[in-house]
Amino acid sequence: MPRYSHRERLQMIIAGERPDRYAASFWRHFYHLEHHAEGTVEAMLEFQKRFDWDFMKINPRADYHVEDWGLRQHWSHDEFRKHTKTDFPVRTPDDWLRIEPLAPTAPVLAEHLTVVSKIRRRSDRELPILMTVFTPLAVAGRLVEENGLLADHLRTAPEKVEVALRAITDTFVRYVSELRNAGADGLFYATTQWASRDLLTWQEYERFGVPYDLEVIRAAEADALNLLHVCSGSNYLKELSDLEYNASLYNWDASEPTNLPLDKAQLRRGAVVGGADQRGWLLQGTPDEVSRMIEKLKADNDPSRLIIGPGCSIPPETPMENLKAVKDTL
């Protein structure tokens, strides 16, 4: 029998202490269920019940952040197919001036407070729950049809984009406080594609990303269990991990060749979540192959430093037998 609860195990790892076993958590979208609160709740609880991960990363629909600002989409009822976006709030630089702060009671934001509250009430209190929140620049990136448009506006009309970034930041500073009140232990705080050399220079991210990021994550309070997810390739993991992001856990795609591998990431604080190649052997391998790769991760990494997980949300079509192999090998 395990010697420690999920919460105790994570606390030990964050403190640099050796736990009773390797910890792990995986997460994915359930597109056919996530277009209403009850479906999201049931999907998250069933996935956790099946695999008993060491923390739950609530995986809401990605655009819940911006639907109250006018993004529209057709819901997918296919487990493996994303929703189809039909209308974007920002098309011209002047459109950023129309983005105003929202209250946590805005319909879609309130819906996801309900998601957190219901999951917390129906979960073991010893299960840490992290709610997905995008950084303000990442939220702005959901308001446009393609990333290049926001990157162009940041360079040609920065003062207009900054009006929207201020409104987005004010919205989510208030919102993450309510997430904690609803029962979230902290944030799965995601930069999406924006903290990457592929879209912005570091100097641009320092201006348009970092100050707003810090306001939101600090609003979760000092005792929050926050995970900073630095998405995409060519990312700024090293630069961000050197800053005071109030994060205890760091996650990125270490299997992407333009990013730091696990053994080269010398983080100043906290523990690493990752190691599983979610588009490679986890998705495409057999259960035996997955078991061998998990054993290799265990052999190559200290359990007081690594929590085994993916580098990003796993593809929904990932075989459940492969996830079972992960759990059994732990």
C-alpha positions as CSV (number, residue, x, y, z in Angstrom):
1,M,0.0,0.0,0.0
2,P,1.2,3.6,-0.7
3,R,2.8,5.2,2.4
4,Y,1.6,8.7,1.4
5,S,-1.5,10.4,0.0
6,H,-1.3,12.2,-3.3
7,R,-1.0,15.6,-1.6
8,E,1.7,14.4,0.8
9,R,3.7,12.8,-2.1
10,L,3.6,16.1,-4.1
11,Q,4.6,18.1,-1.1
12,M,7.6,15.9,-0.5
13,I,8.7,16.1,-4.2
14,I,8.4,19.9,-4.2
15,A,10.5,20.0,-1.0
16,G,13.2,17.9,-2.7
17,E,12.5,14.8,-0.6
18,R,12.4,11.2,-1.9
19,P,8.8,9.9,-2.0
20,D,7.5,6.4,-1.6
21,R,7.2,6.0,-5.4
22,Y,7.3,8.1,-8.6
23,A,4.4,10.4,-8.9
24,A,2.5,10.9,-12.2
25,S,-0.3,12.8,-13.9
26,F,-1.6,12.9,-17.4
27,W,-4.4,15.0,-18.9
28,R,-6.5,15.3,-22.1
29,H,-9.5,16.9,-23.7
30,F,-12.9,15.2,-24.0
31,Y,-14.3,17.3,-26.8
32,H,-17.6,15.5,-26.9
33,L,-18.3,16.3,-23.2
34,E,-16.6,19.6,-22.5
35,H,-19.2,22.0,-24.0
36,H,-21.2,22.1,-20.7
37,A,-20.2,22.1,-17.1
38,E,-21.6,18.7,-16.1
39,G,-19.9,16.9,-19.0
40,T,-16.5,18.4,-18.1
41,V,-17.0,17.4,-14.5
42,E,-18.0,13.8,-15.3
43,A,-15.1,13.5,-17.8
44,M,-12.5,14.7,-15.3
45,L,-13.8,12.6,-12.5
46,E,-14.0,9.4,-14.6
47,F,-10.5,9.8,-15.9
48,Q,-9.2,10.3,-12.4
49,K,-11.1,7.4,-11.1
50,R,-9.7,5.1,-13.8
51,F,-6.0,6.1,-13.3
52,D,-5.7,7.7,-9.8
53,W,-3.2,10.3,-10.9
54,D,-1.3,12.2,-8.2
55,F,-2.9,15.5,-9.2
56,M,-5.8,16.4,-11.4
57,K,-5.2,18.9,-14.2
58,I,-8.7,20.1,-15.1
59,N,-8.8,20.2,-18.9
60,P,-11.6,22.6,-19.8
61,R,-12.4,23.7,-23.4
62,A,-9.5,25.9,-24.4
63,D,-11.6,28.9,-25.4
64,Y,-13.5,29.2,-22.1
65,H,-11.1,32.1,-21.5
66,V,-12.5,34.2,-24.3
67,E,-16.1,33.1,-25.0
68,D,-17.5,35.9,-22.8
69,W,-15.6,38.4,-25.1
70,G,-17.5,37.1,-28.1
71,L,-15.7,34.1,-29.6
72,R,-18.2,31.7,-31.1
73,Q,-17.8,28.1,-32.1
74,H,-19.7,25.0,-33.1
75,W,-19.4,22.3,-30.5
76,S,-17.9,19.0,-31.4
77,H,-19.7,15.8,-30.4
78,D,-16.8,13.7,-31.6
79,E,-14.4,12.6,-28.8
80,F,-11.4,13.1,-31.0
81,R,-12.3,16.3,-33.0
82,K,-11.9,19.9,-31.8
83,H,-14.7,22.4,-31.8
84,T,-14.9,24.6,-34.9
85,K,-14.5,28.4,-34.3
86,T,-16.8,30.6,-36.3
87,D,-16.3,34.1,-35.1
88,F,-13.3,36.0,-33.7
89,P,-13.7,39.2,-31.6
90,V,-10.5,40.8,-32.9
91,R,-9.7,41.4,-36.5
92,T,-8.2,45.0,-36.6
93,P,-6.0,46.9,-34.2
94,D,-9.0,49.0,-33.1
95,D,-10.9,45.9,-32.0
96,W,-8.5,45.5,-29.0
97,L,-9.9,48.7,-27.6
98,R,-13.3,47.0,-27.2
99,I,-11.9,44.3,-24.9
100,E,-13.1,45.4,-21.4
101,P,-12.7,43.7,-18.0
102,L,-15.1,40.9,-17.1
103,A,-16.5,39.9,-13.8
104,P,-16.1,36.3,-12.6
105,T,-19.9,36.1,-12.9
106,A,-19.7,36.4,-16.7
107,P,-21.6,33.3,-18.0
108,V,-18.7,31.1,-19.3
109,L,-16.3,32.1,-16.5
110,A,-19.0,31.3,-14.0
111,E,-19.7,28.0,-15.6
112,H,-16.1,27.0,-15.1
113,L,-16.1,28.1,-11.4
114,T,-19.0,25.6,-11.1
115,V,-16.8,22.9,-12.8
116,V,-14.1,23.5,-10.2
117,S,-16.5,23.5,-7.3
118,K,-18.3,20.3,-8.3
119,I,-15.0,18.4,-8.9
120,R,-13.7,19.6,-5.5
121,R,-16.8,18.4,-3.7
122,R,-16.8,15.0,-5.4
123,S,-13.0,14.3,-5.0
124,D,-10.8,13.1,-2.3
125,R,-9.5,16.1,-0.3
126,E,-6.0,14.7,-0.6
127,L,-6.1,15.0,-4.4
128,P,-4.5,18.3,-5.5
129,I,-6.6,20.0,-8.2
130,L,-5.1,22.5,-10.7
131,M,-7.4,24.6,-12.9
132,T,-6.1,25.5,-16.4
133,V,-5.6,29.3,-16.9
134,F,-3.8,30.8,-19.8
135,T,-1.5,33.7,-19.4
136,P,-3.0,37.1,-20.5
137,L,-1.0,37.1,-23.8
138,A,-2.1,33.6,-24.4
139,V,-5.7,34.6,-23.8
140,A,-5.3,37.5,-26.3
141,G,-4.0,34.9,-28.8
142,R,-7.4,33.1,-28.6
143,L,-9.2,36.3,-29.7
144,V,-7.7,36.3,-33.2
145,E,-8.0,33.8,-36.0
146,E,-4.3,33.2,-36.3
147,N,-1.2,33.9,-34.2
148,G,0.5,36.1,-36.8
149,L,-2.2,38.7,-36.5
150,L,-1.5,39.3,-32.8
151,A,2.2,39.3,-33.4
152,D,1.8,41.9,-36.1
153,H,-0.5,44.0,-33.9
154,L,2.0,43.9,-31.0
155,R,4.6,45.4,-33.3
156,T,2.5,47.9,-35.2
157,A,-0.1,49.0,-32.6
158,P,1.3,47.9,-29.2
159,E,-0.6,50.6,-27.2
160,K,-3.9,49.2,-28.5
161,V,-3.1,45.6,-27.7
162,E,-1.9,46.7,-24.2
163,V,-5.4,48.1,-23.5
164,A,-6.7,44.6,-24.0
165,L,-3.9,43.0,-22.1
166,R,-4.8,45.2,-19.1
167,A,-8.4,44.2,-19.3
168,I,-7.6,40.5,-19.6
169,T,-5.2,40.7,-16.7
170,D,-7.7,42.5,-14.5
171,T,-10.3,39.9,-15.4
172,F,-8.1,36.9,-14.5
173,V,-6.6,38.5,-11.4
174,R,-10.1,38.5,-9.9
175,Y,-11.0,35.2,-11.5
176,V,-8.1,33.1,-10.1
177,S,-9.0,34.3,-6.6
178,E,-12.5,32.9,-7.2
179,L,-11.0,29.6,-8.5
180,R,-9.2,29.2,-5.2
181,N,-12.4,29.9,-3.4
182,A,-14.1,27.3,-5.5
183,G,-11.6,24.7,-4.4
184,A,-8.7,24.8,-6.8
185,D,-5.3,24.2,-5.1
186,G,-3.6,26.2,-7.8
187,L,-3.2,26.9,-11.5
188,F,-2.0,25.0,-14.5
189,Y,-0.7,28.3,-15.9
190,A,-0.1,27.9,-19.6
191,T,1.8,30.3,-22.0
192,T,0.5,28.3,-25.0
193,Q,2.6,29.3,-28.1
194,W,3.6,32.7,-26.9
195,A,6.7,32.2,-24.8
196,S,8.6,31.0,-27.8
197,R,11.2,32.3,-30.2
198,D,8.9,31.2,-33.0
199,L,6.6,34.1,-32.4
200,L,8.3,36.7,-30.2
201,T,11.8,37.8,-29.2
202,W,12.6,37.5,-25.5
203,Q,12.5,41.3,-25.2
204,E,9.0,41.3,-26.7
205,Y,7.9,38.7,-24.2
206,E,9.4,40.6,-21.4
207,R,7.2,43.6,-22.3
208,F,3.9,41.9,-23.4
209,G,4.1,38.7,-21.4
210,V,6.0,38.7,-18.1
211,P,4.4,41.7,-16.2
212,Y,0.9,40.5,-16.9
213,D,1.8,36.9,-16.2
214,L,3.1,37.7,-12.8
215,E,0.0,39.7,-11.8
216,V,-2.3,36.8,-12.5
217,I,-0.2,34.0,-11.0
218,R,0.5,36.0,-7.8
219,A,-3.3,36.5,-7.4
220,A,-3.6,32.8,-6.7
221,E,-1.8,33.6,-3.4
222,A,1.5,32.4,-2.0
223,D,0.2,29.0,-0.8
224,A,-1.1,27.9,-4.2
225,L,0.2,24.8,-5.9
226,N,1.0,26.3,-9.3
227,L,2.4,24.6,-12.4
228,L,3.9,26.7,-15.1
229,H,3.4,25.1,-18.5
230,V,5.7,26.6,-21.1
231,C,4.2,25.3,-24.3
232,S,5.5,24.9,-27.9
233,G,9.0,24.6,-29.3
234,S,11.9,27.0,-29.0
235,N,10.5,28.1,-25.7
236,Y,11.7,30.4,-23.0
237,L,11.6,27.9,-20.2
238,K,15.0,28.9,-18.8
239,E,14.2,32.6,-18.9
240,L,10.9,32.1,-17.2
241,S,12.1,29.7,-14.6
242,D,14.6,32.3,-13.4
243,L,11.8,34.7,-12.6
244,E,9.6,34.7,-9.5
245,Y,6.5,33.1,-11.1
246,N,5.2,31.6,-7.8
247,A,5.3,28.1,-9.4
248,S,6.2,24.9,-7.6
249,L,6.1,22.7,-10.8
250,Y,7.4,23.2,-14.3
251,N,6.1,21.4,-17.5
252,W,7.3,21.6,-21.1
253,D,7.7,19.3,-24.1
254,A,11.2,17.9,-23.4
255,S,10.8,15.6,-26.4
256,E,10.7,18.6,-28.8
257,P,14.3,19.0,-30.1
258,T,14.3,22.8,-29.9
259,N,13.6,22.7,-26.1
260,L,15.7,21.8,-23.2
261,P,15.8,18.0,-22.4
262,L,15.0,16.9,-18.9
263,D,18.6,16.4,-17.9
264,K,19.7,19.8,-19.1
265,A,17.0,21.8,-17.4
266,Q,18.7,23.2,-14.3
267,L,15.7,24.9,-12.6
268,R,16.3,27.2,-9.7
269,R,13.3,25.9,-7.8
270,G,10.5,23.4,-7.9
271,A,10.1,20.0,-9.6
272,V,9.6,18.9,-13.2
273,V,6.5,17.4,-14.6
274,G,7.1,15.6,-17.9
275,G,9.3,12.9,-19.6
276,A,6.5,11.2,-21.6
277,D,6.6,11.8,-25.4
278,Q,2.8,12.3,-25.9
279,R,3.0,12.3,-29.7
280,G,5.6,9.5,-29.9
281,W,5.8,6.4,-27.9
282,L,2.9,7.2,-25.6
283,L,0.5,7.5,-28.6
284,Q,2.1,5.1,-31.0
285,G,3.8,2.5,-28.9
286,T,2.5,-0.8,-27.5
287,P,1.8,-1.2,-23.8
288,D,5.1,-3.1,-23.4
289,E,7.0,-0.4,-25.2
290,V,5.4,2.2,-22.9
291,S,6.3,0.2,-19.9
292,R,9.9,0.1,-21.0
293,M,10.0,3.8,-21.6
294,I,8.6,4.5,-18.1
295,E,11.2,2.2,-16.6
296,K,13.9,4.1,-18.4
297,L,12.5,7.4,-17.1
298,K,12.6,6.0,-13.6
299,A,16.2,4.7,-14.1
300,D,17.4,8.1,-15.4
301,N,15.6,10.5,-13.1
302,D,15.4,11.1,-9.4
303,P,11.8,10.6,-8.0
304,S,12.4,13.7,-5.8
305,R,12.8,15.8,-8.9
306,L,10.5,14.3,-11.6
307,I,6.8,13.8,-11.7
308,I,6.1,11.7,-14.8
309,G,3.7,13.3,-17.2
310,P,3.3,14.5,-20.8
311,G,4.9,17.6,-22.3
312,C,1.4,18.9,-23.2
313,S,-2.1,17.6,-23.3
314,I,-2.1,14.0,-24.6
315,P,-3.9,13.3,-27.9
316,P,-7.5,12.1,-27.1
317,E,-6.8,9.0,-29.3
318,T,-4.0,7.8,-27.0
319,P,-4.8,4.2,-26.2
320,M,-6.1,3.7,-22.7
321,E,-4.0,0.5,-22.5
322,N,-0.9,2.7,-22.8
323,L,-2.0,4.9,-19.9
324,K,-2.7,1.8,-17.9
325,A,0.8,0.6,-18.7
326,V,2.1,3.9,-17.3
327,K,0.2,3.4,-14.1
328,D,1.1,-0.2,-13.7
329,T,4.8,0.5,-14.2
330,L,4.8,3.0,-11.4
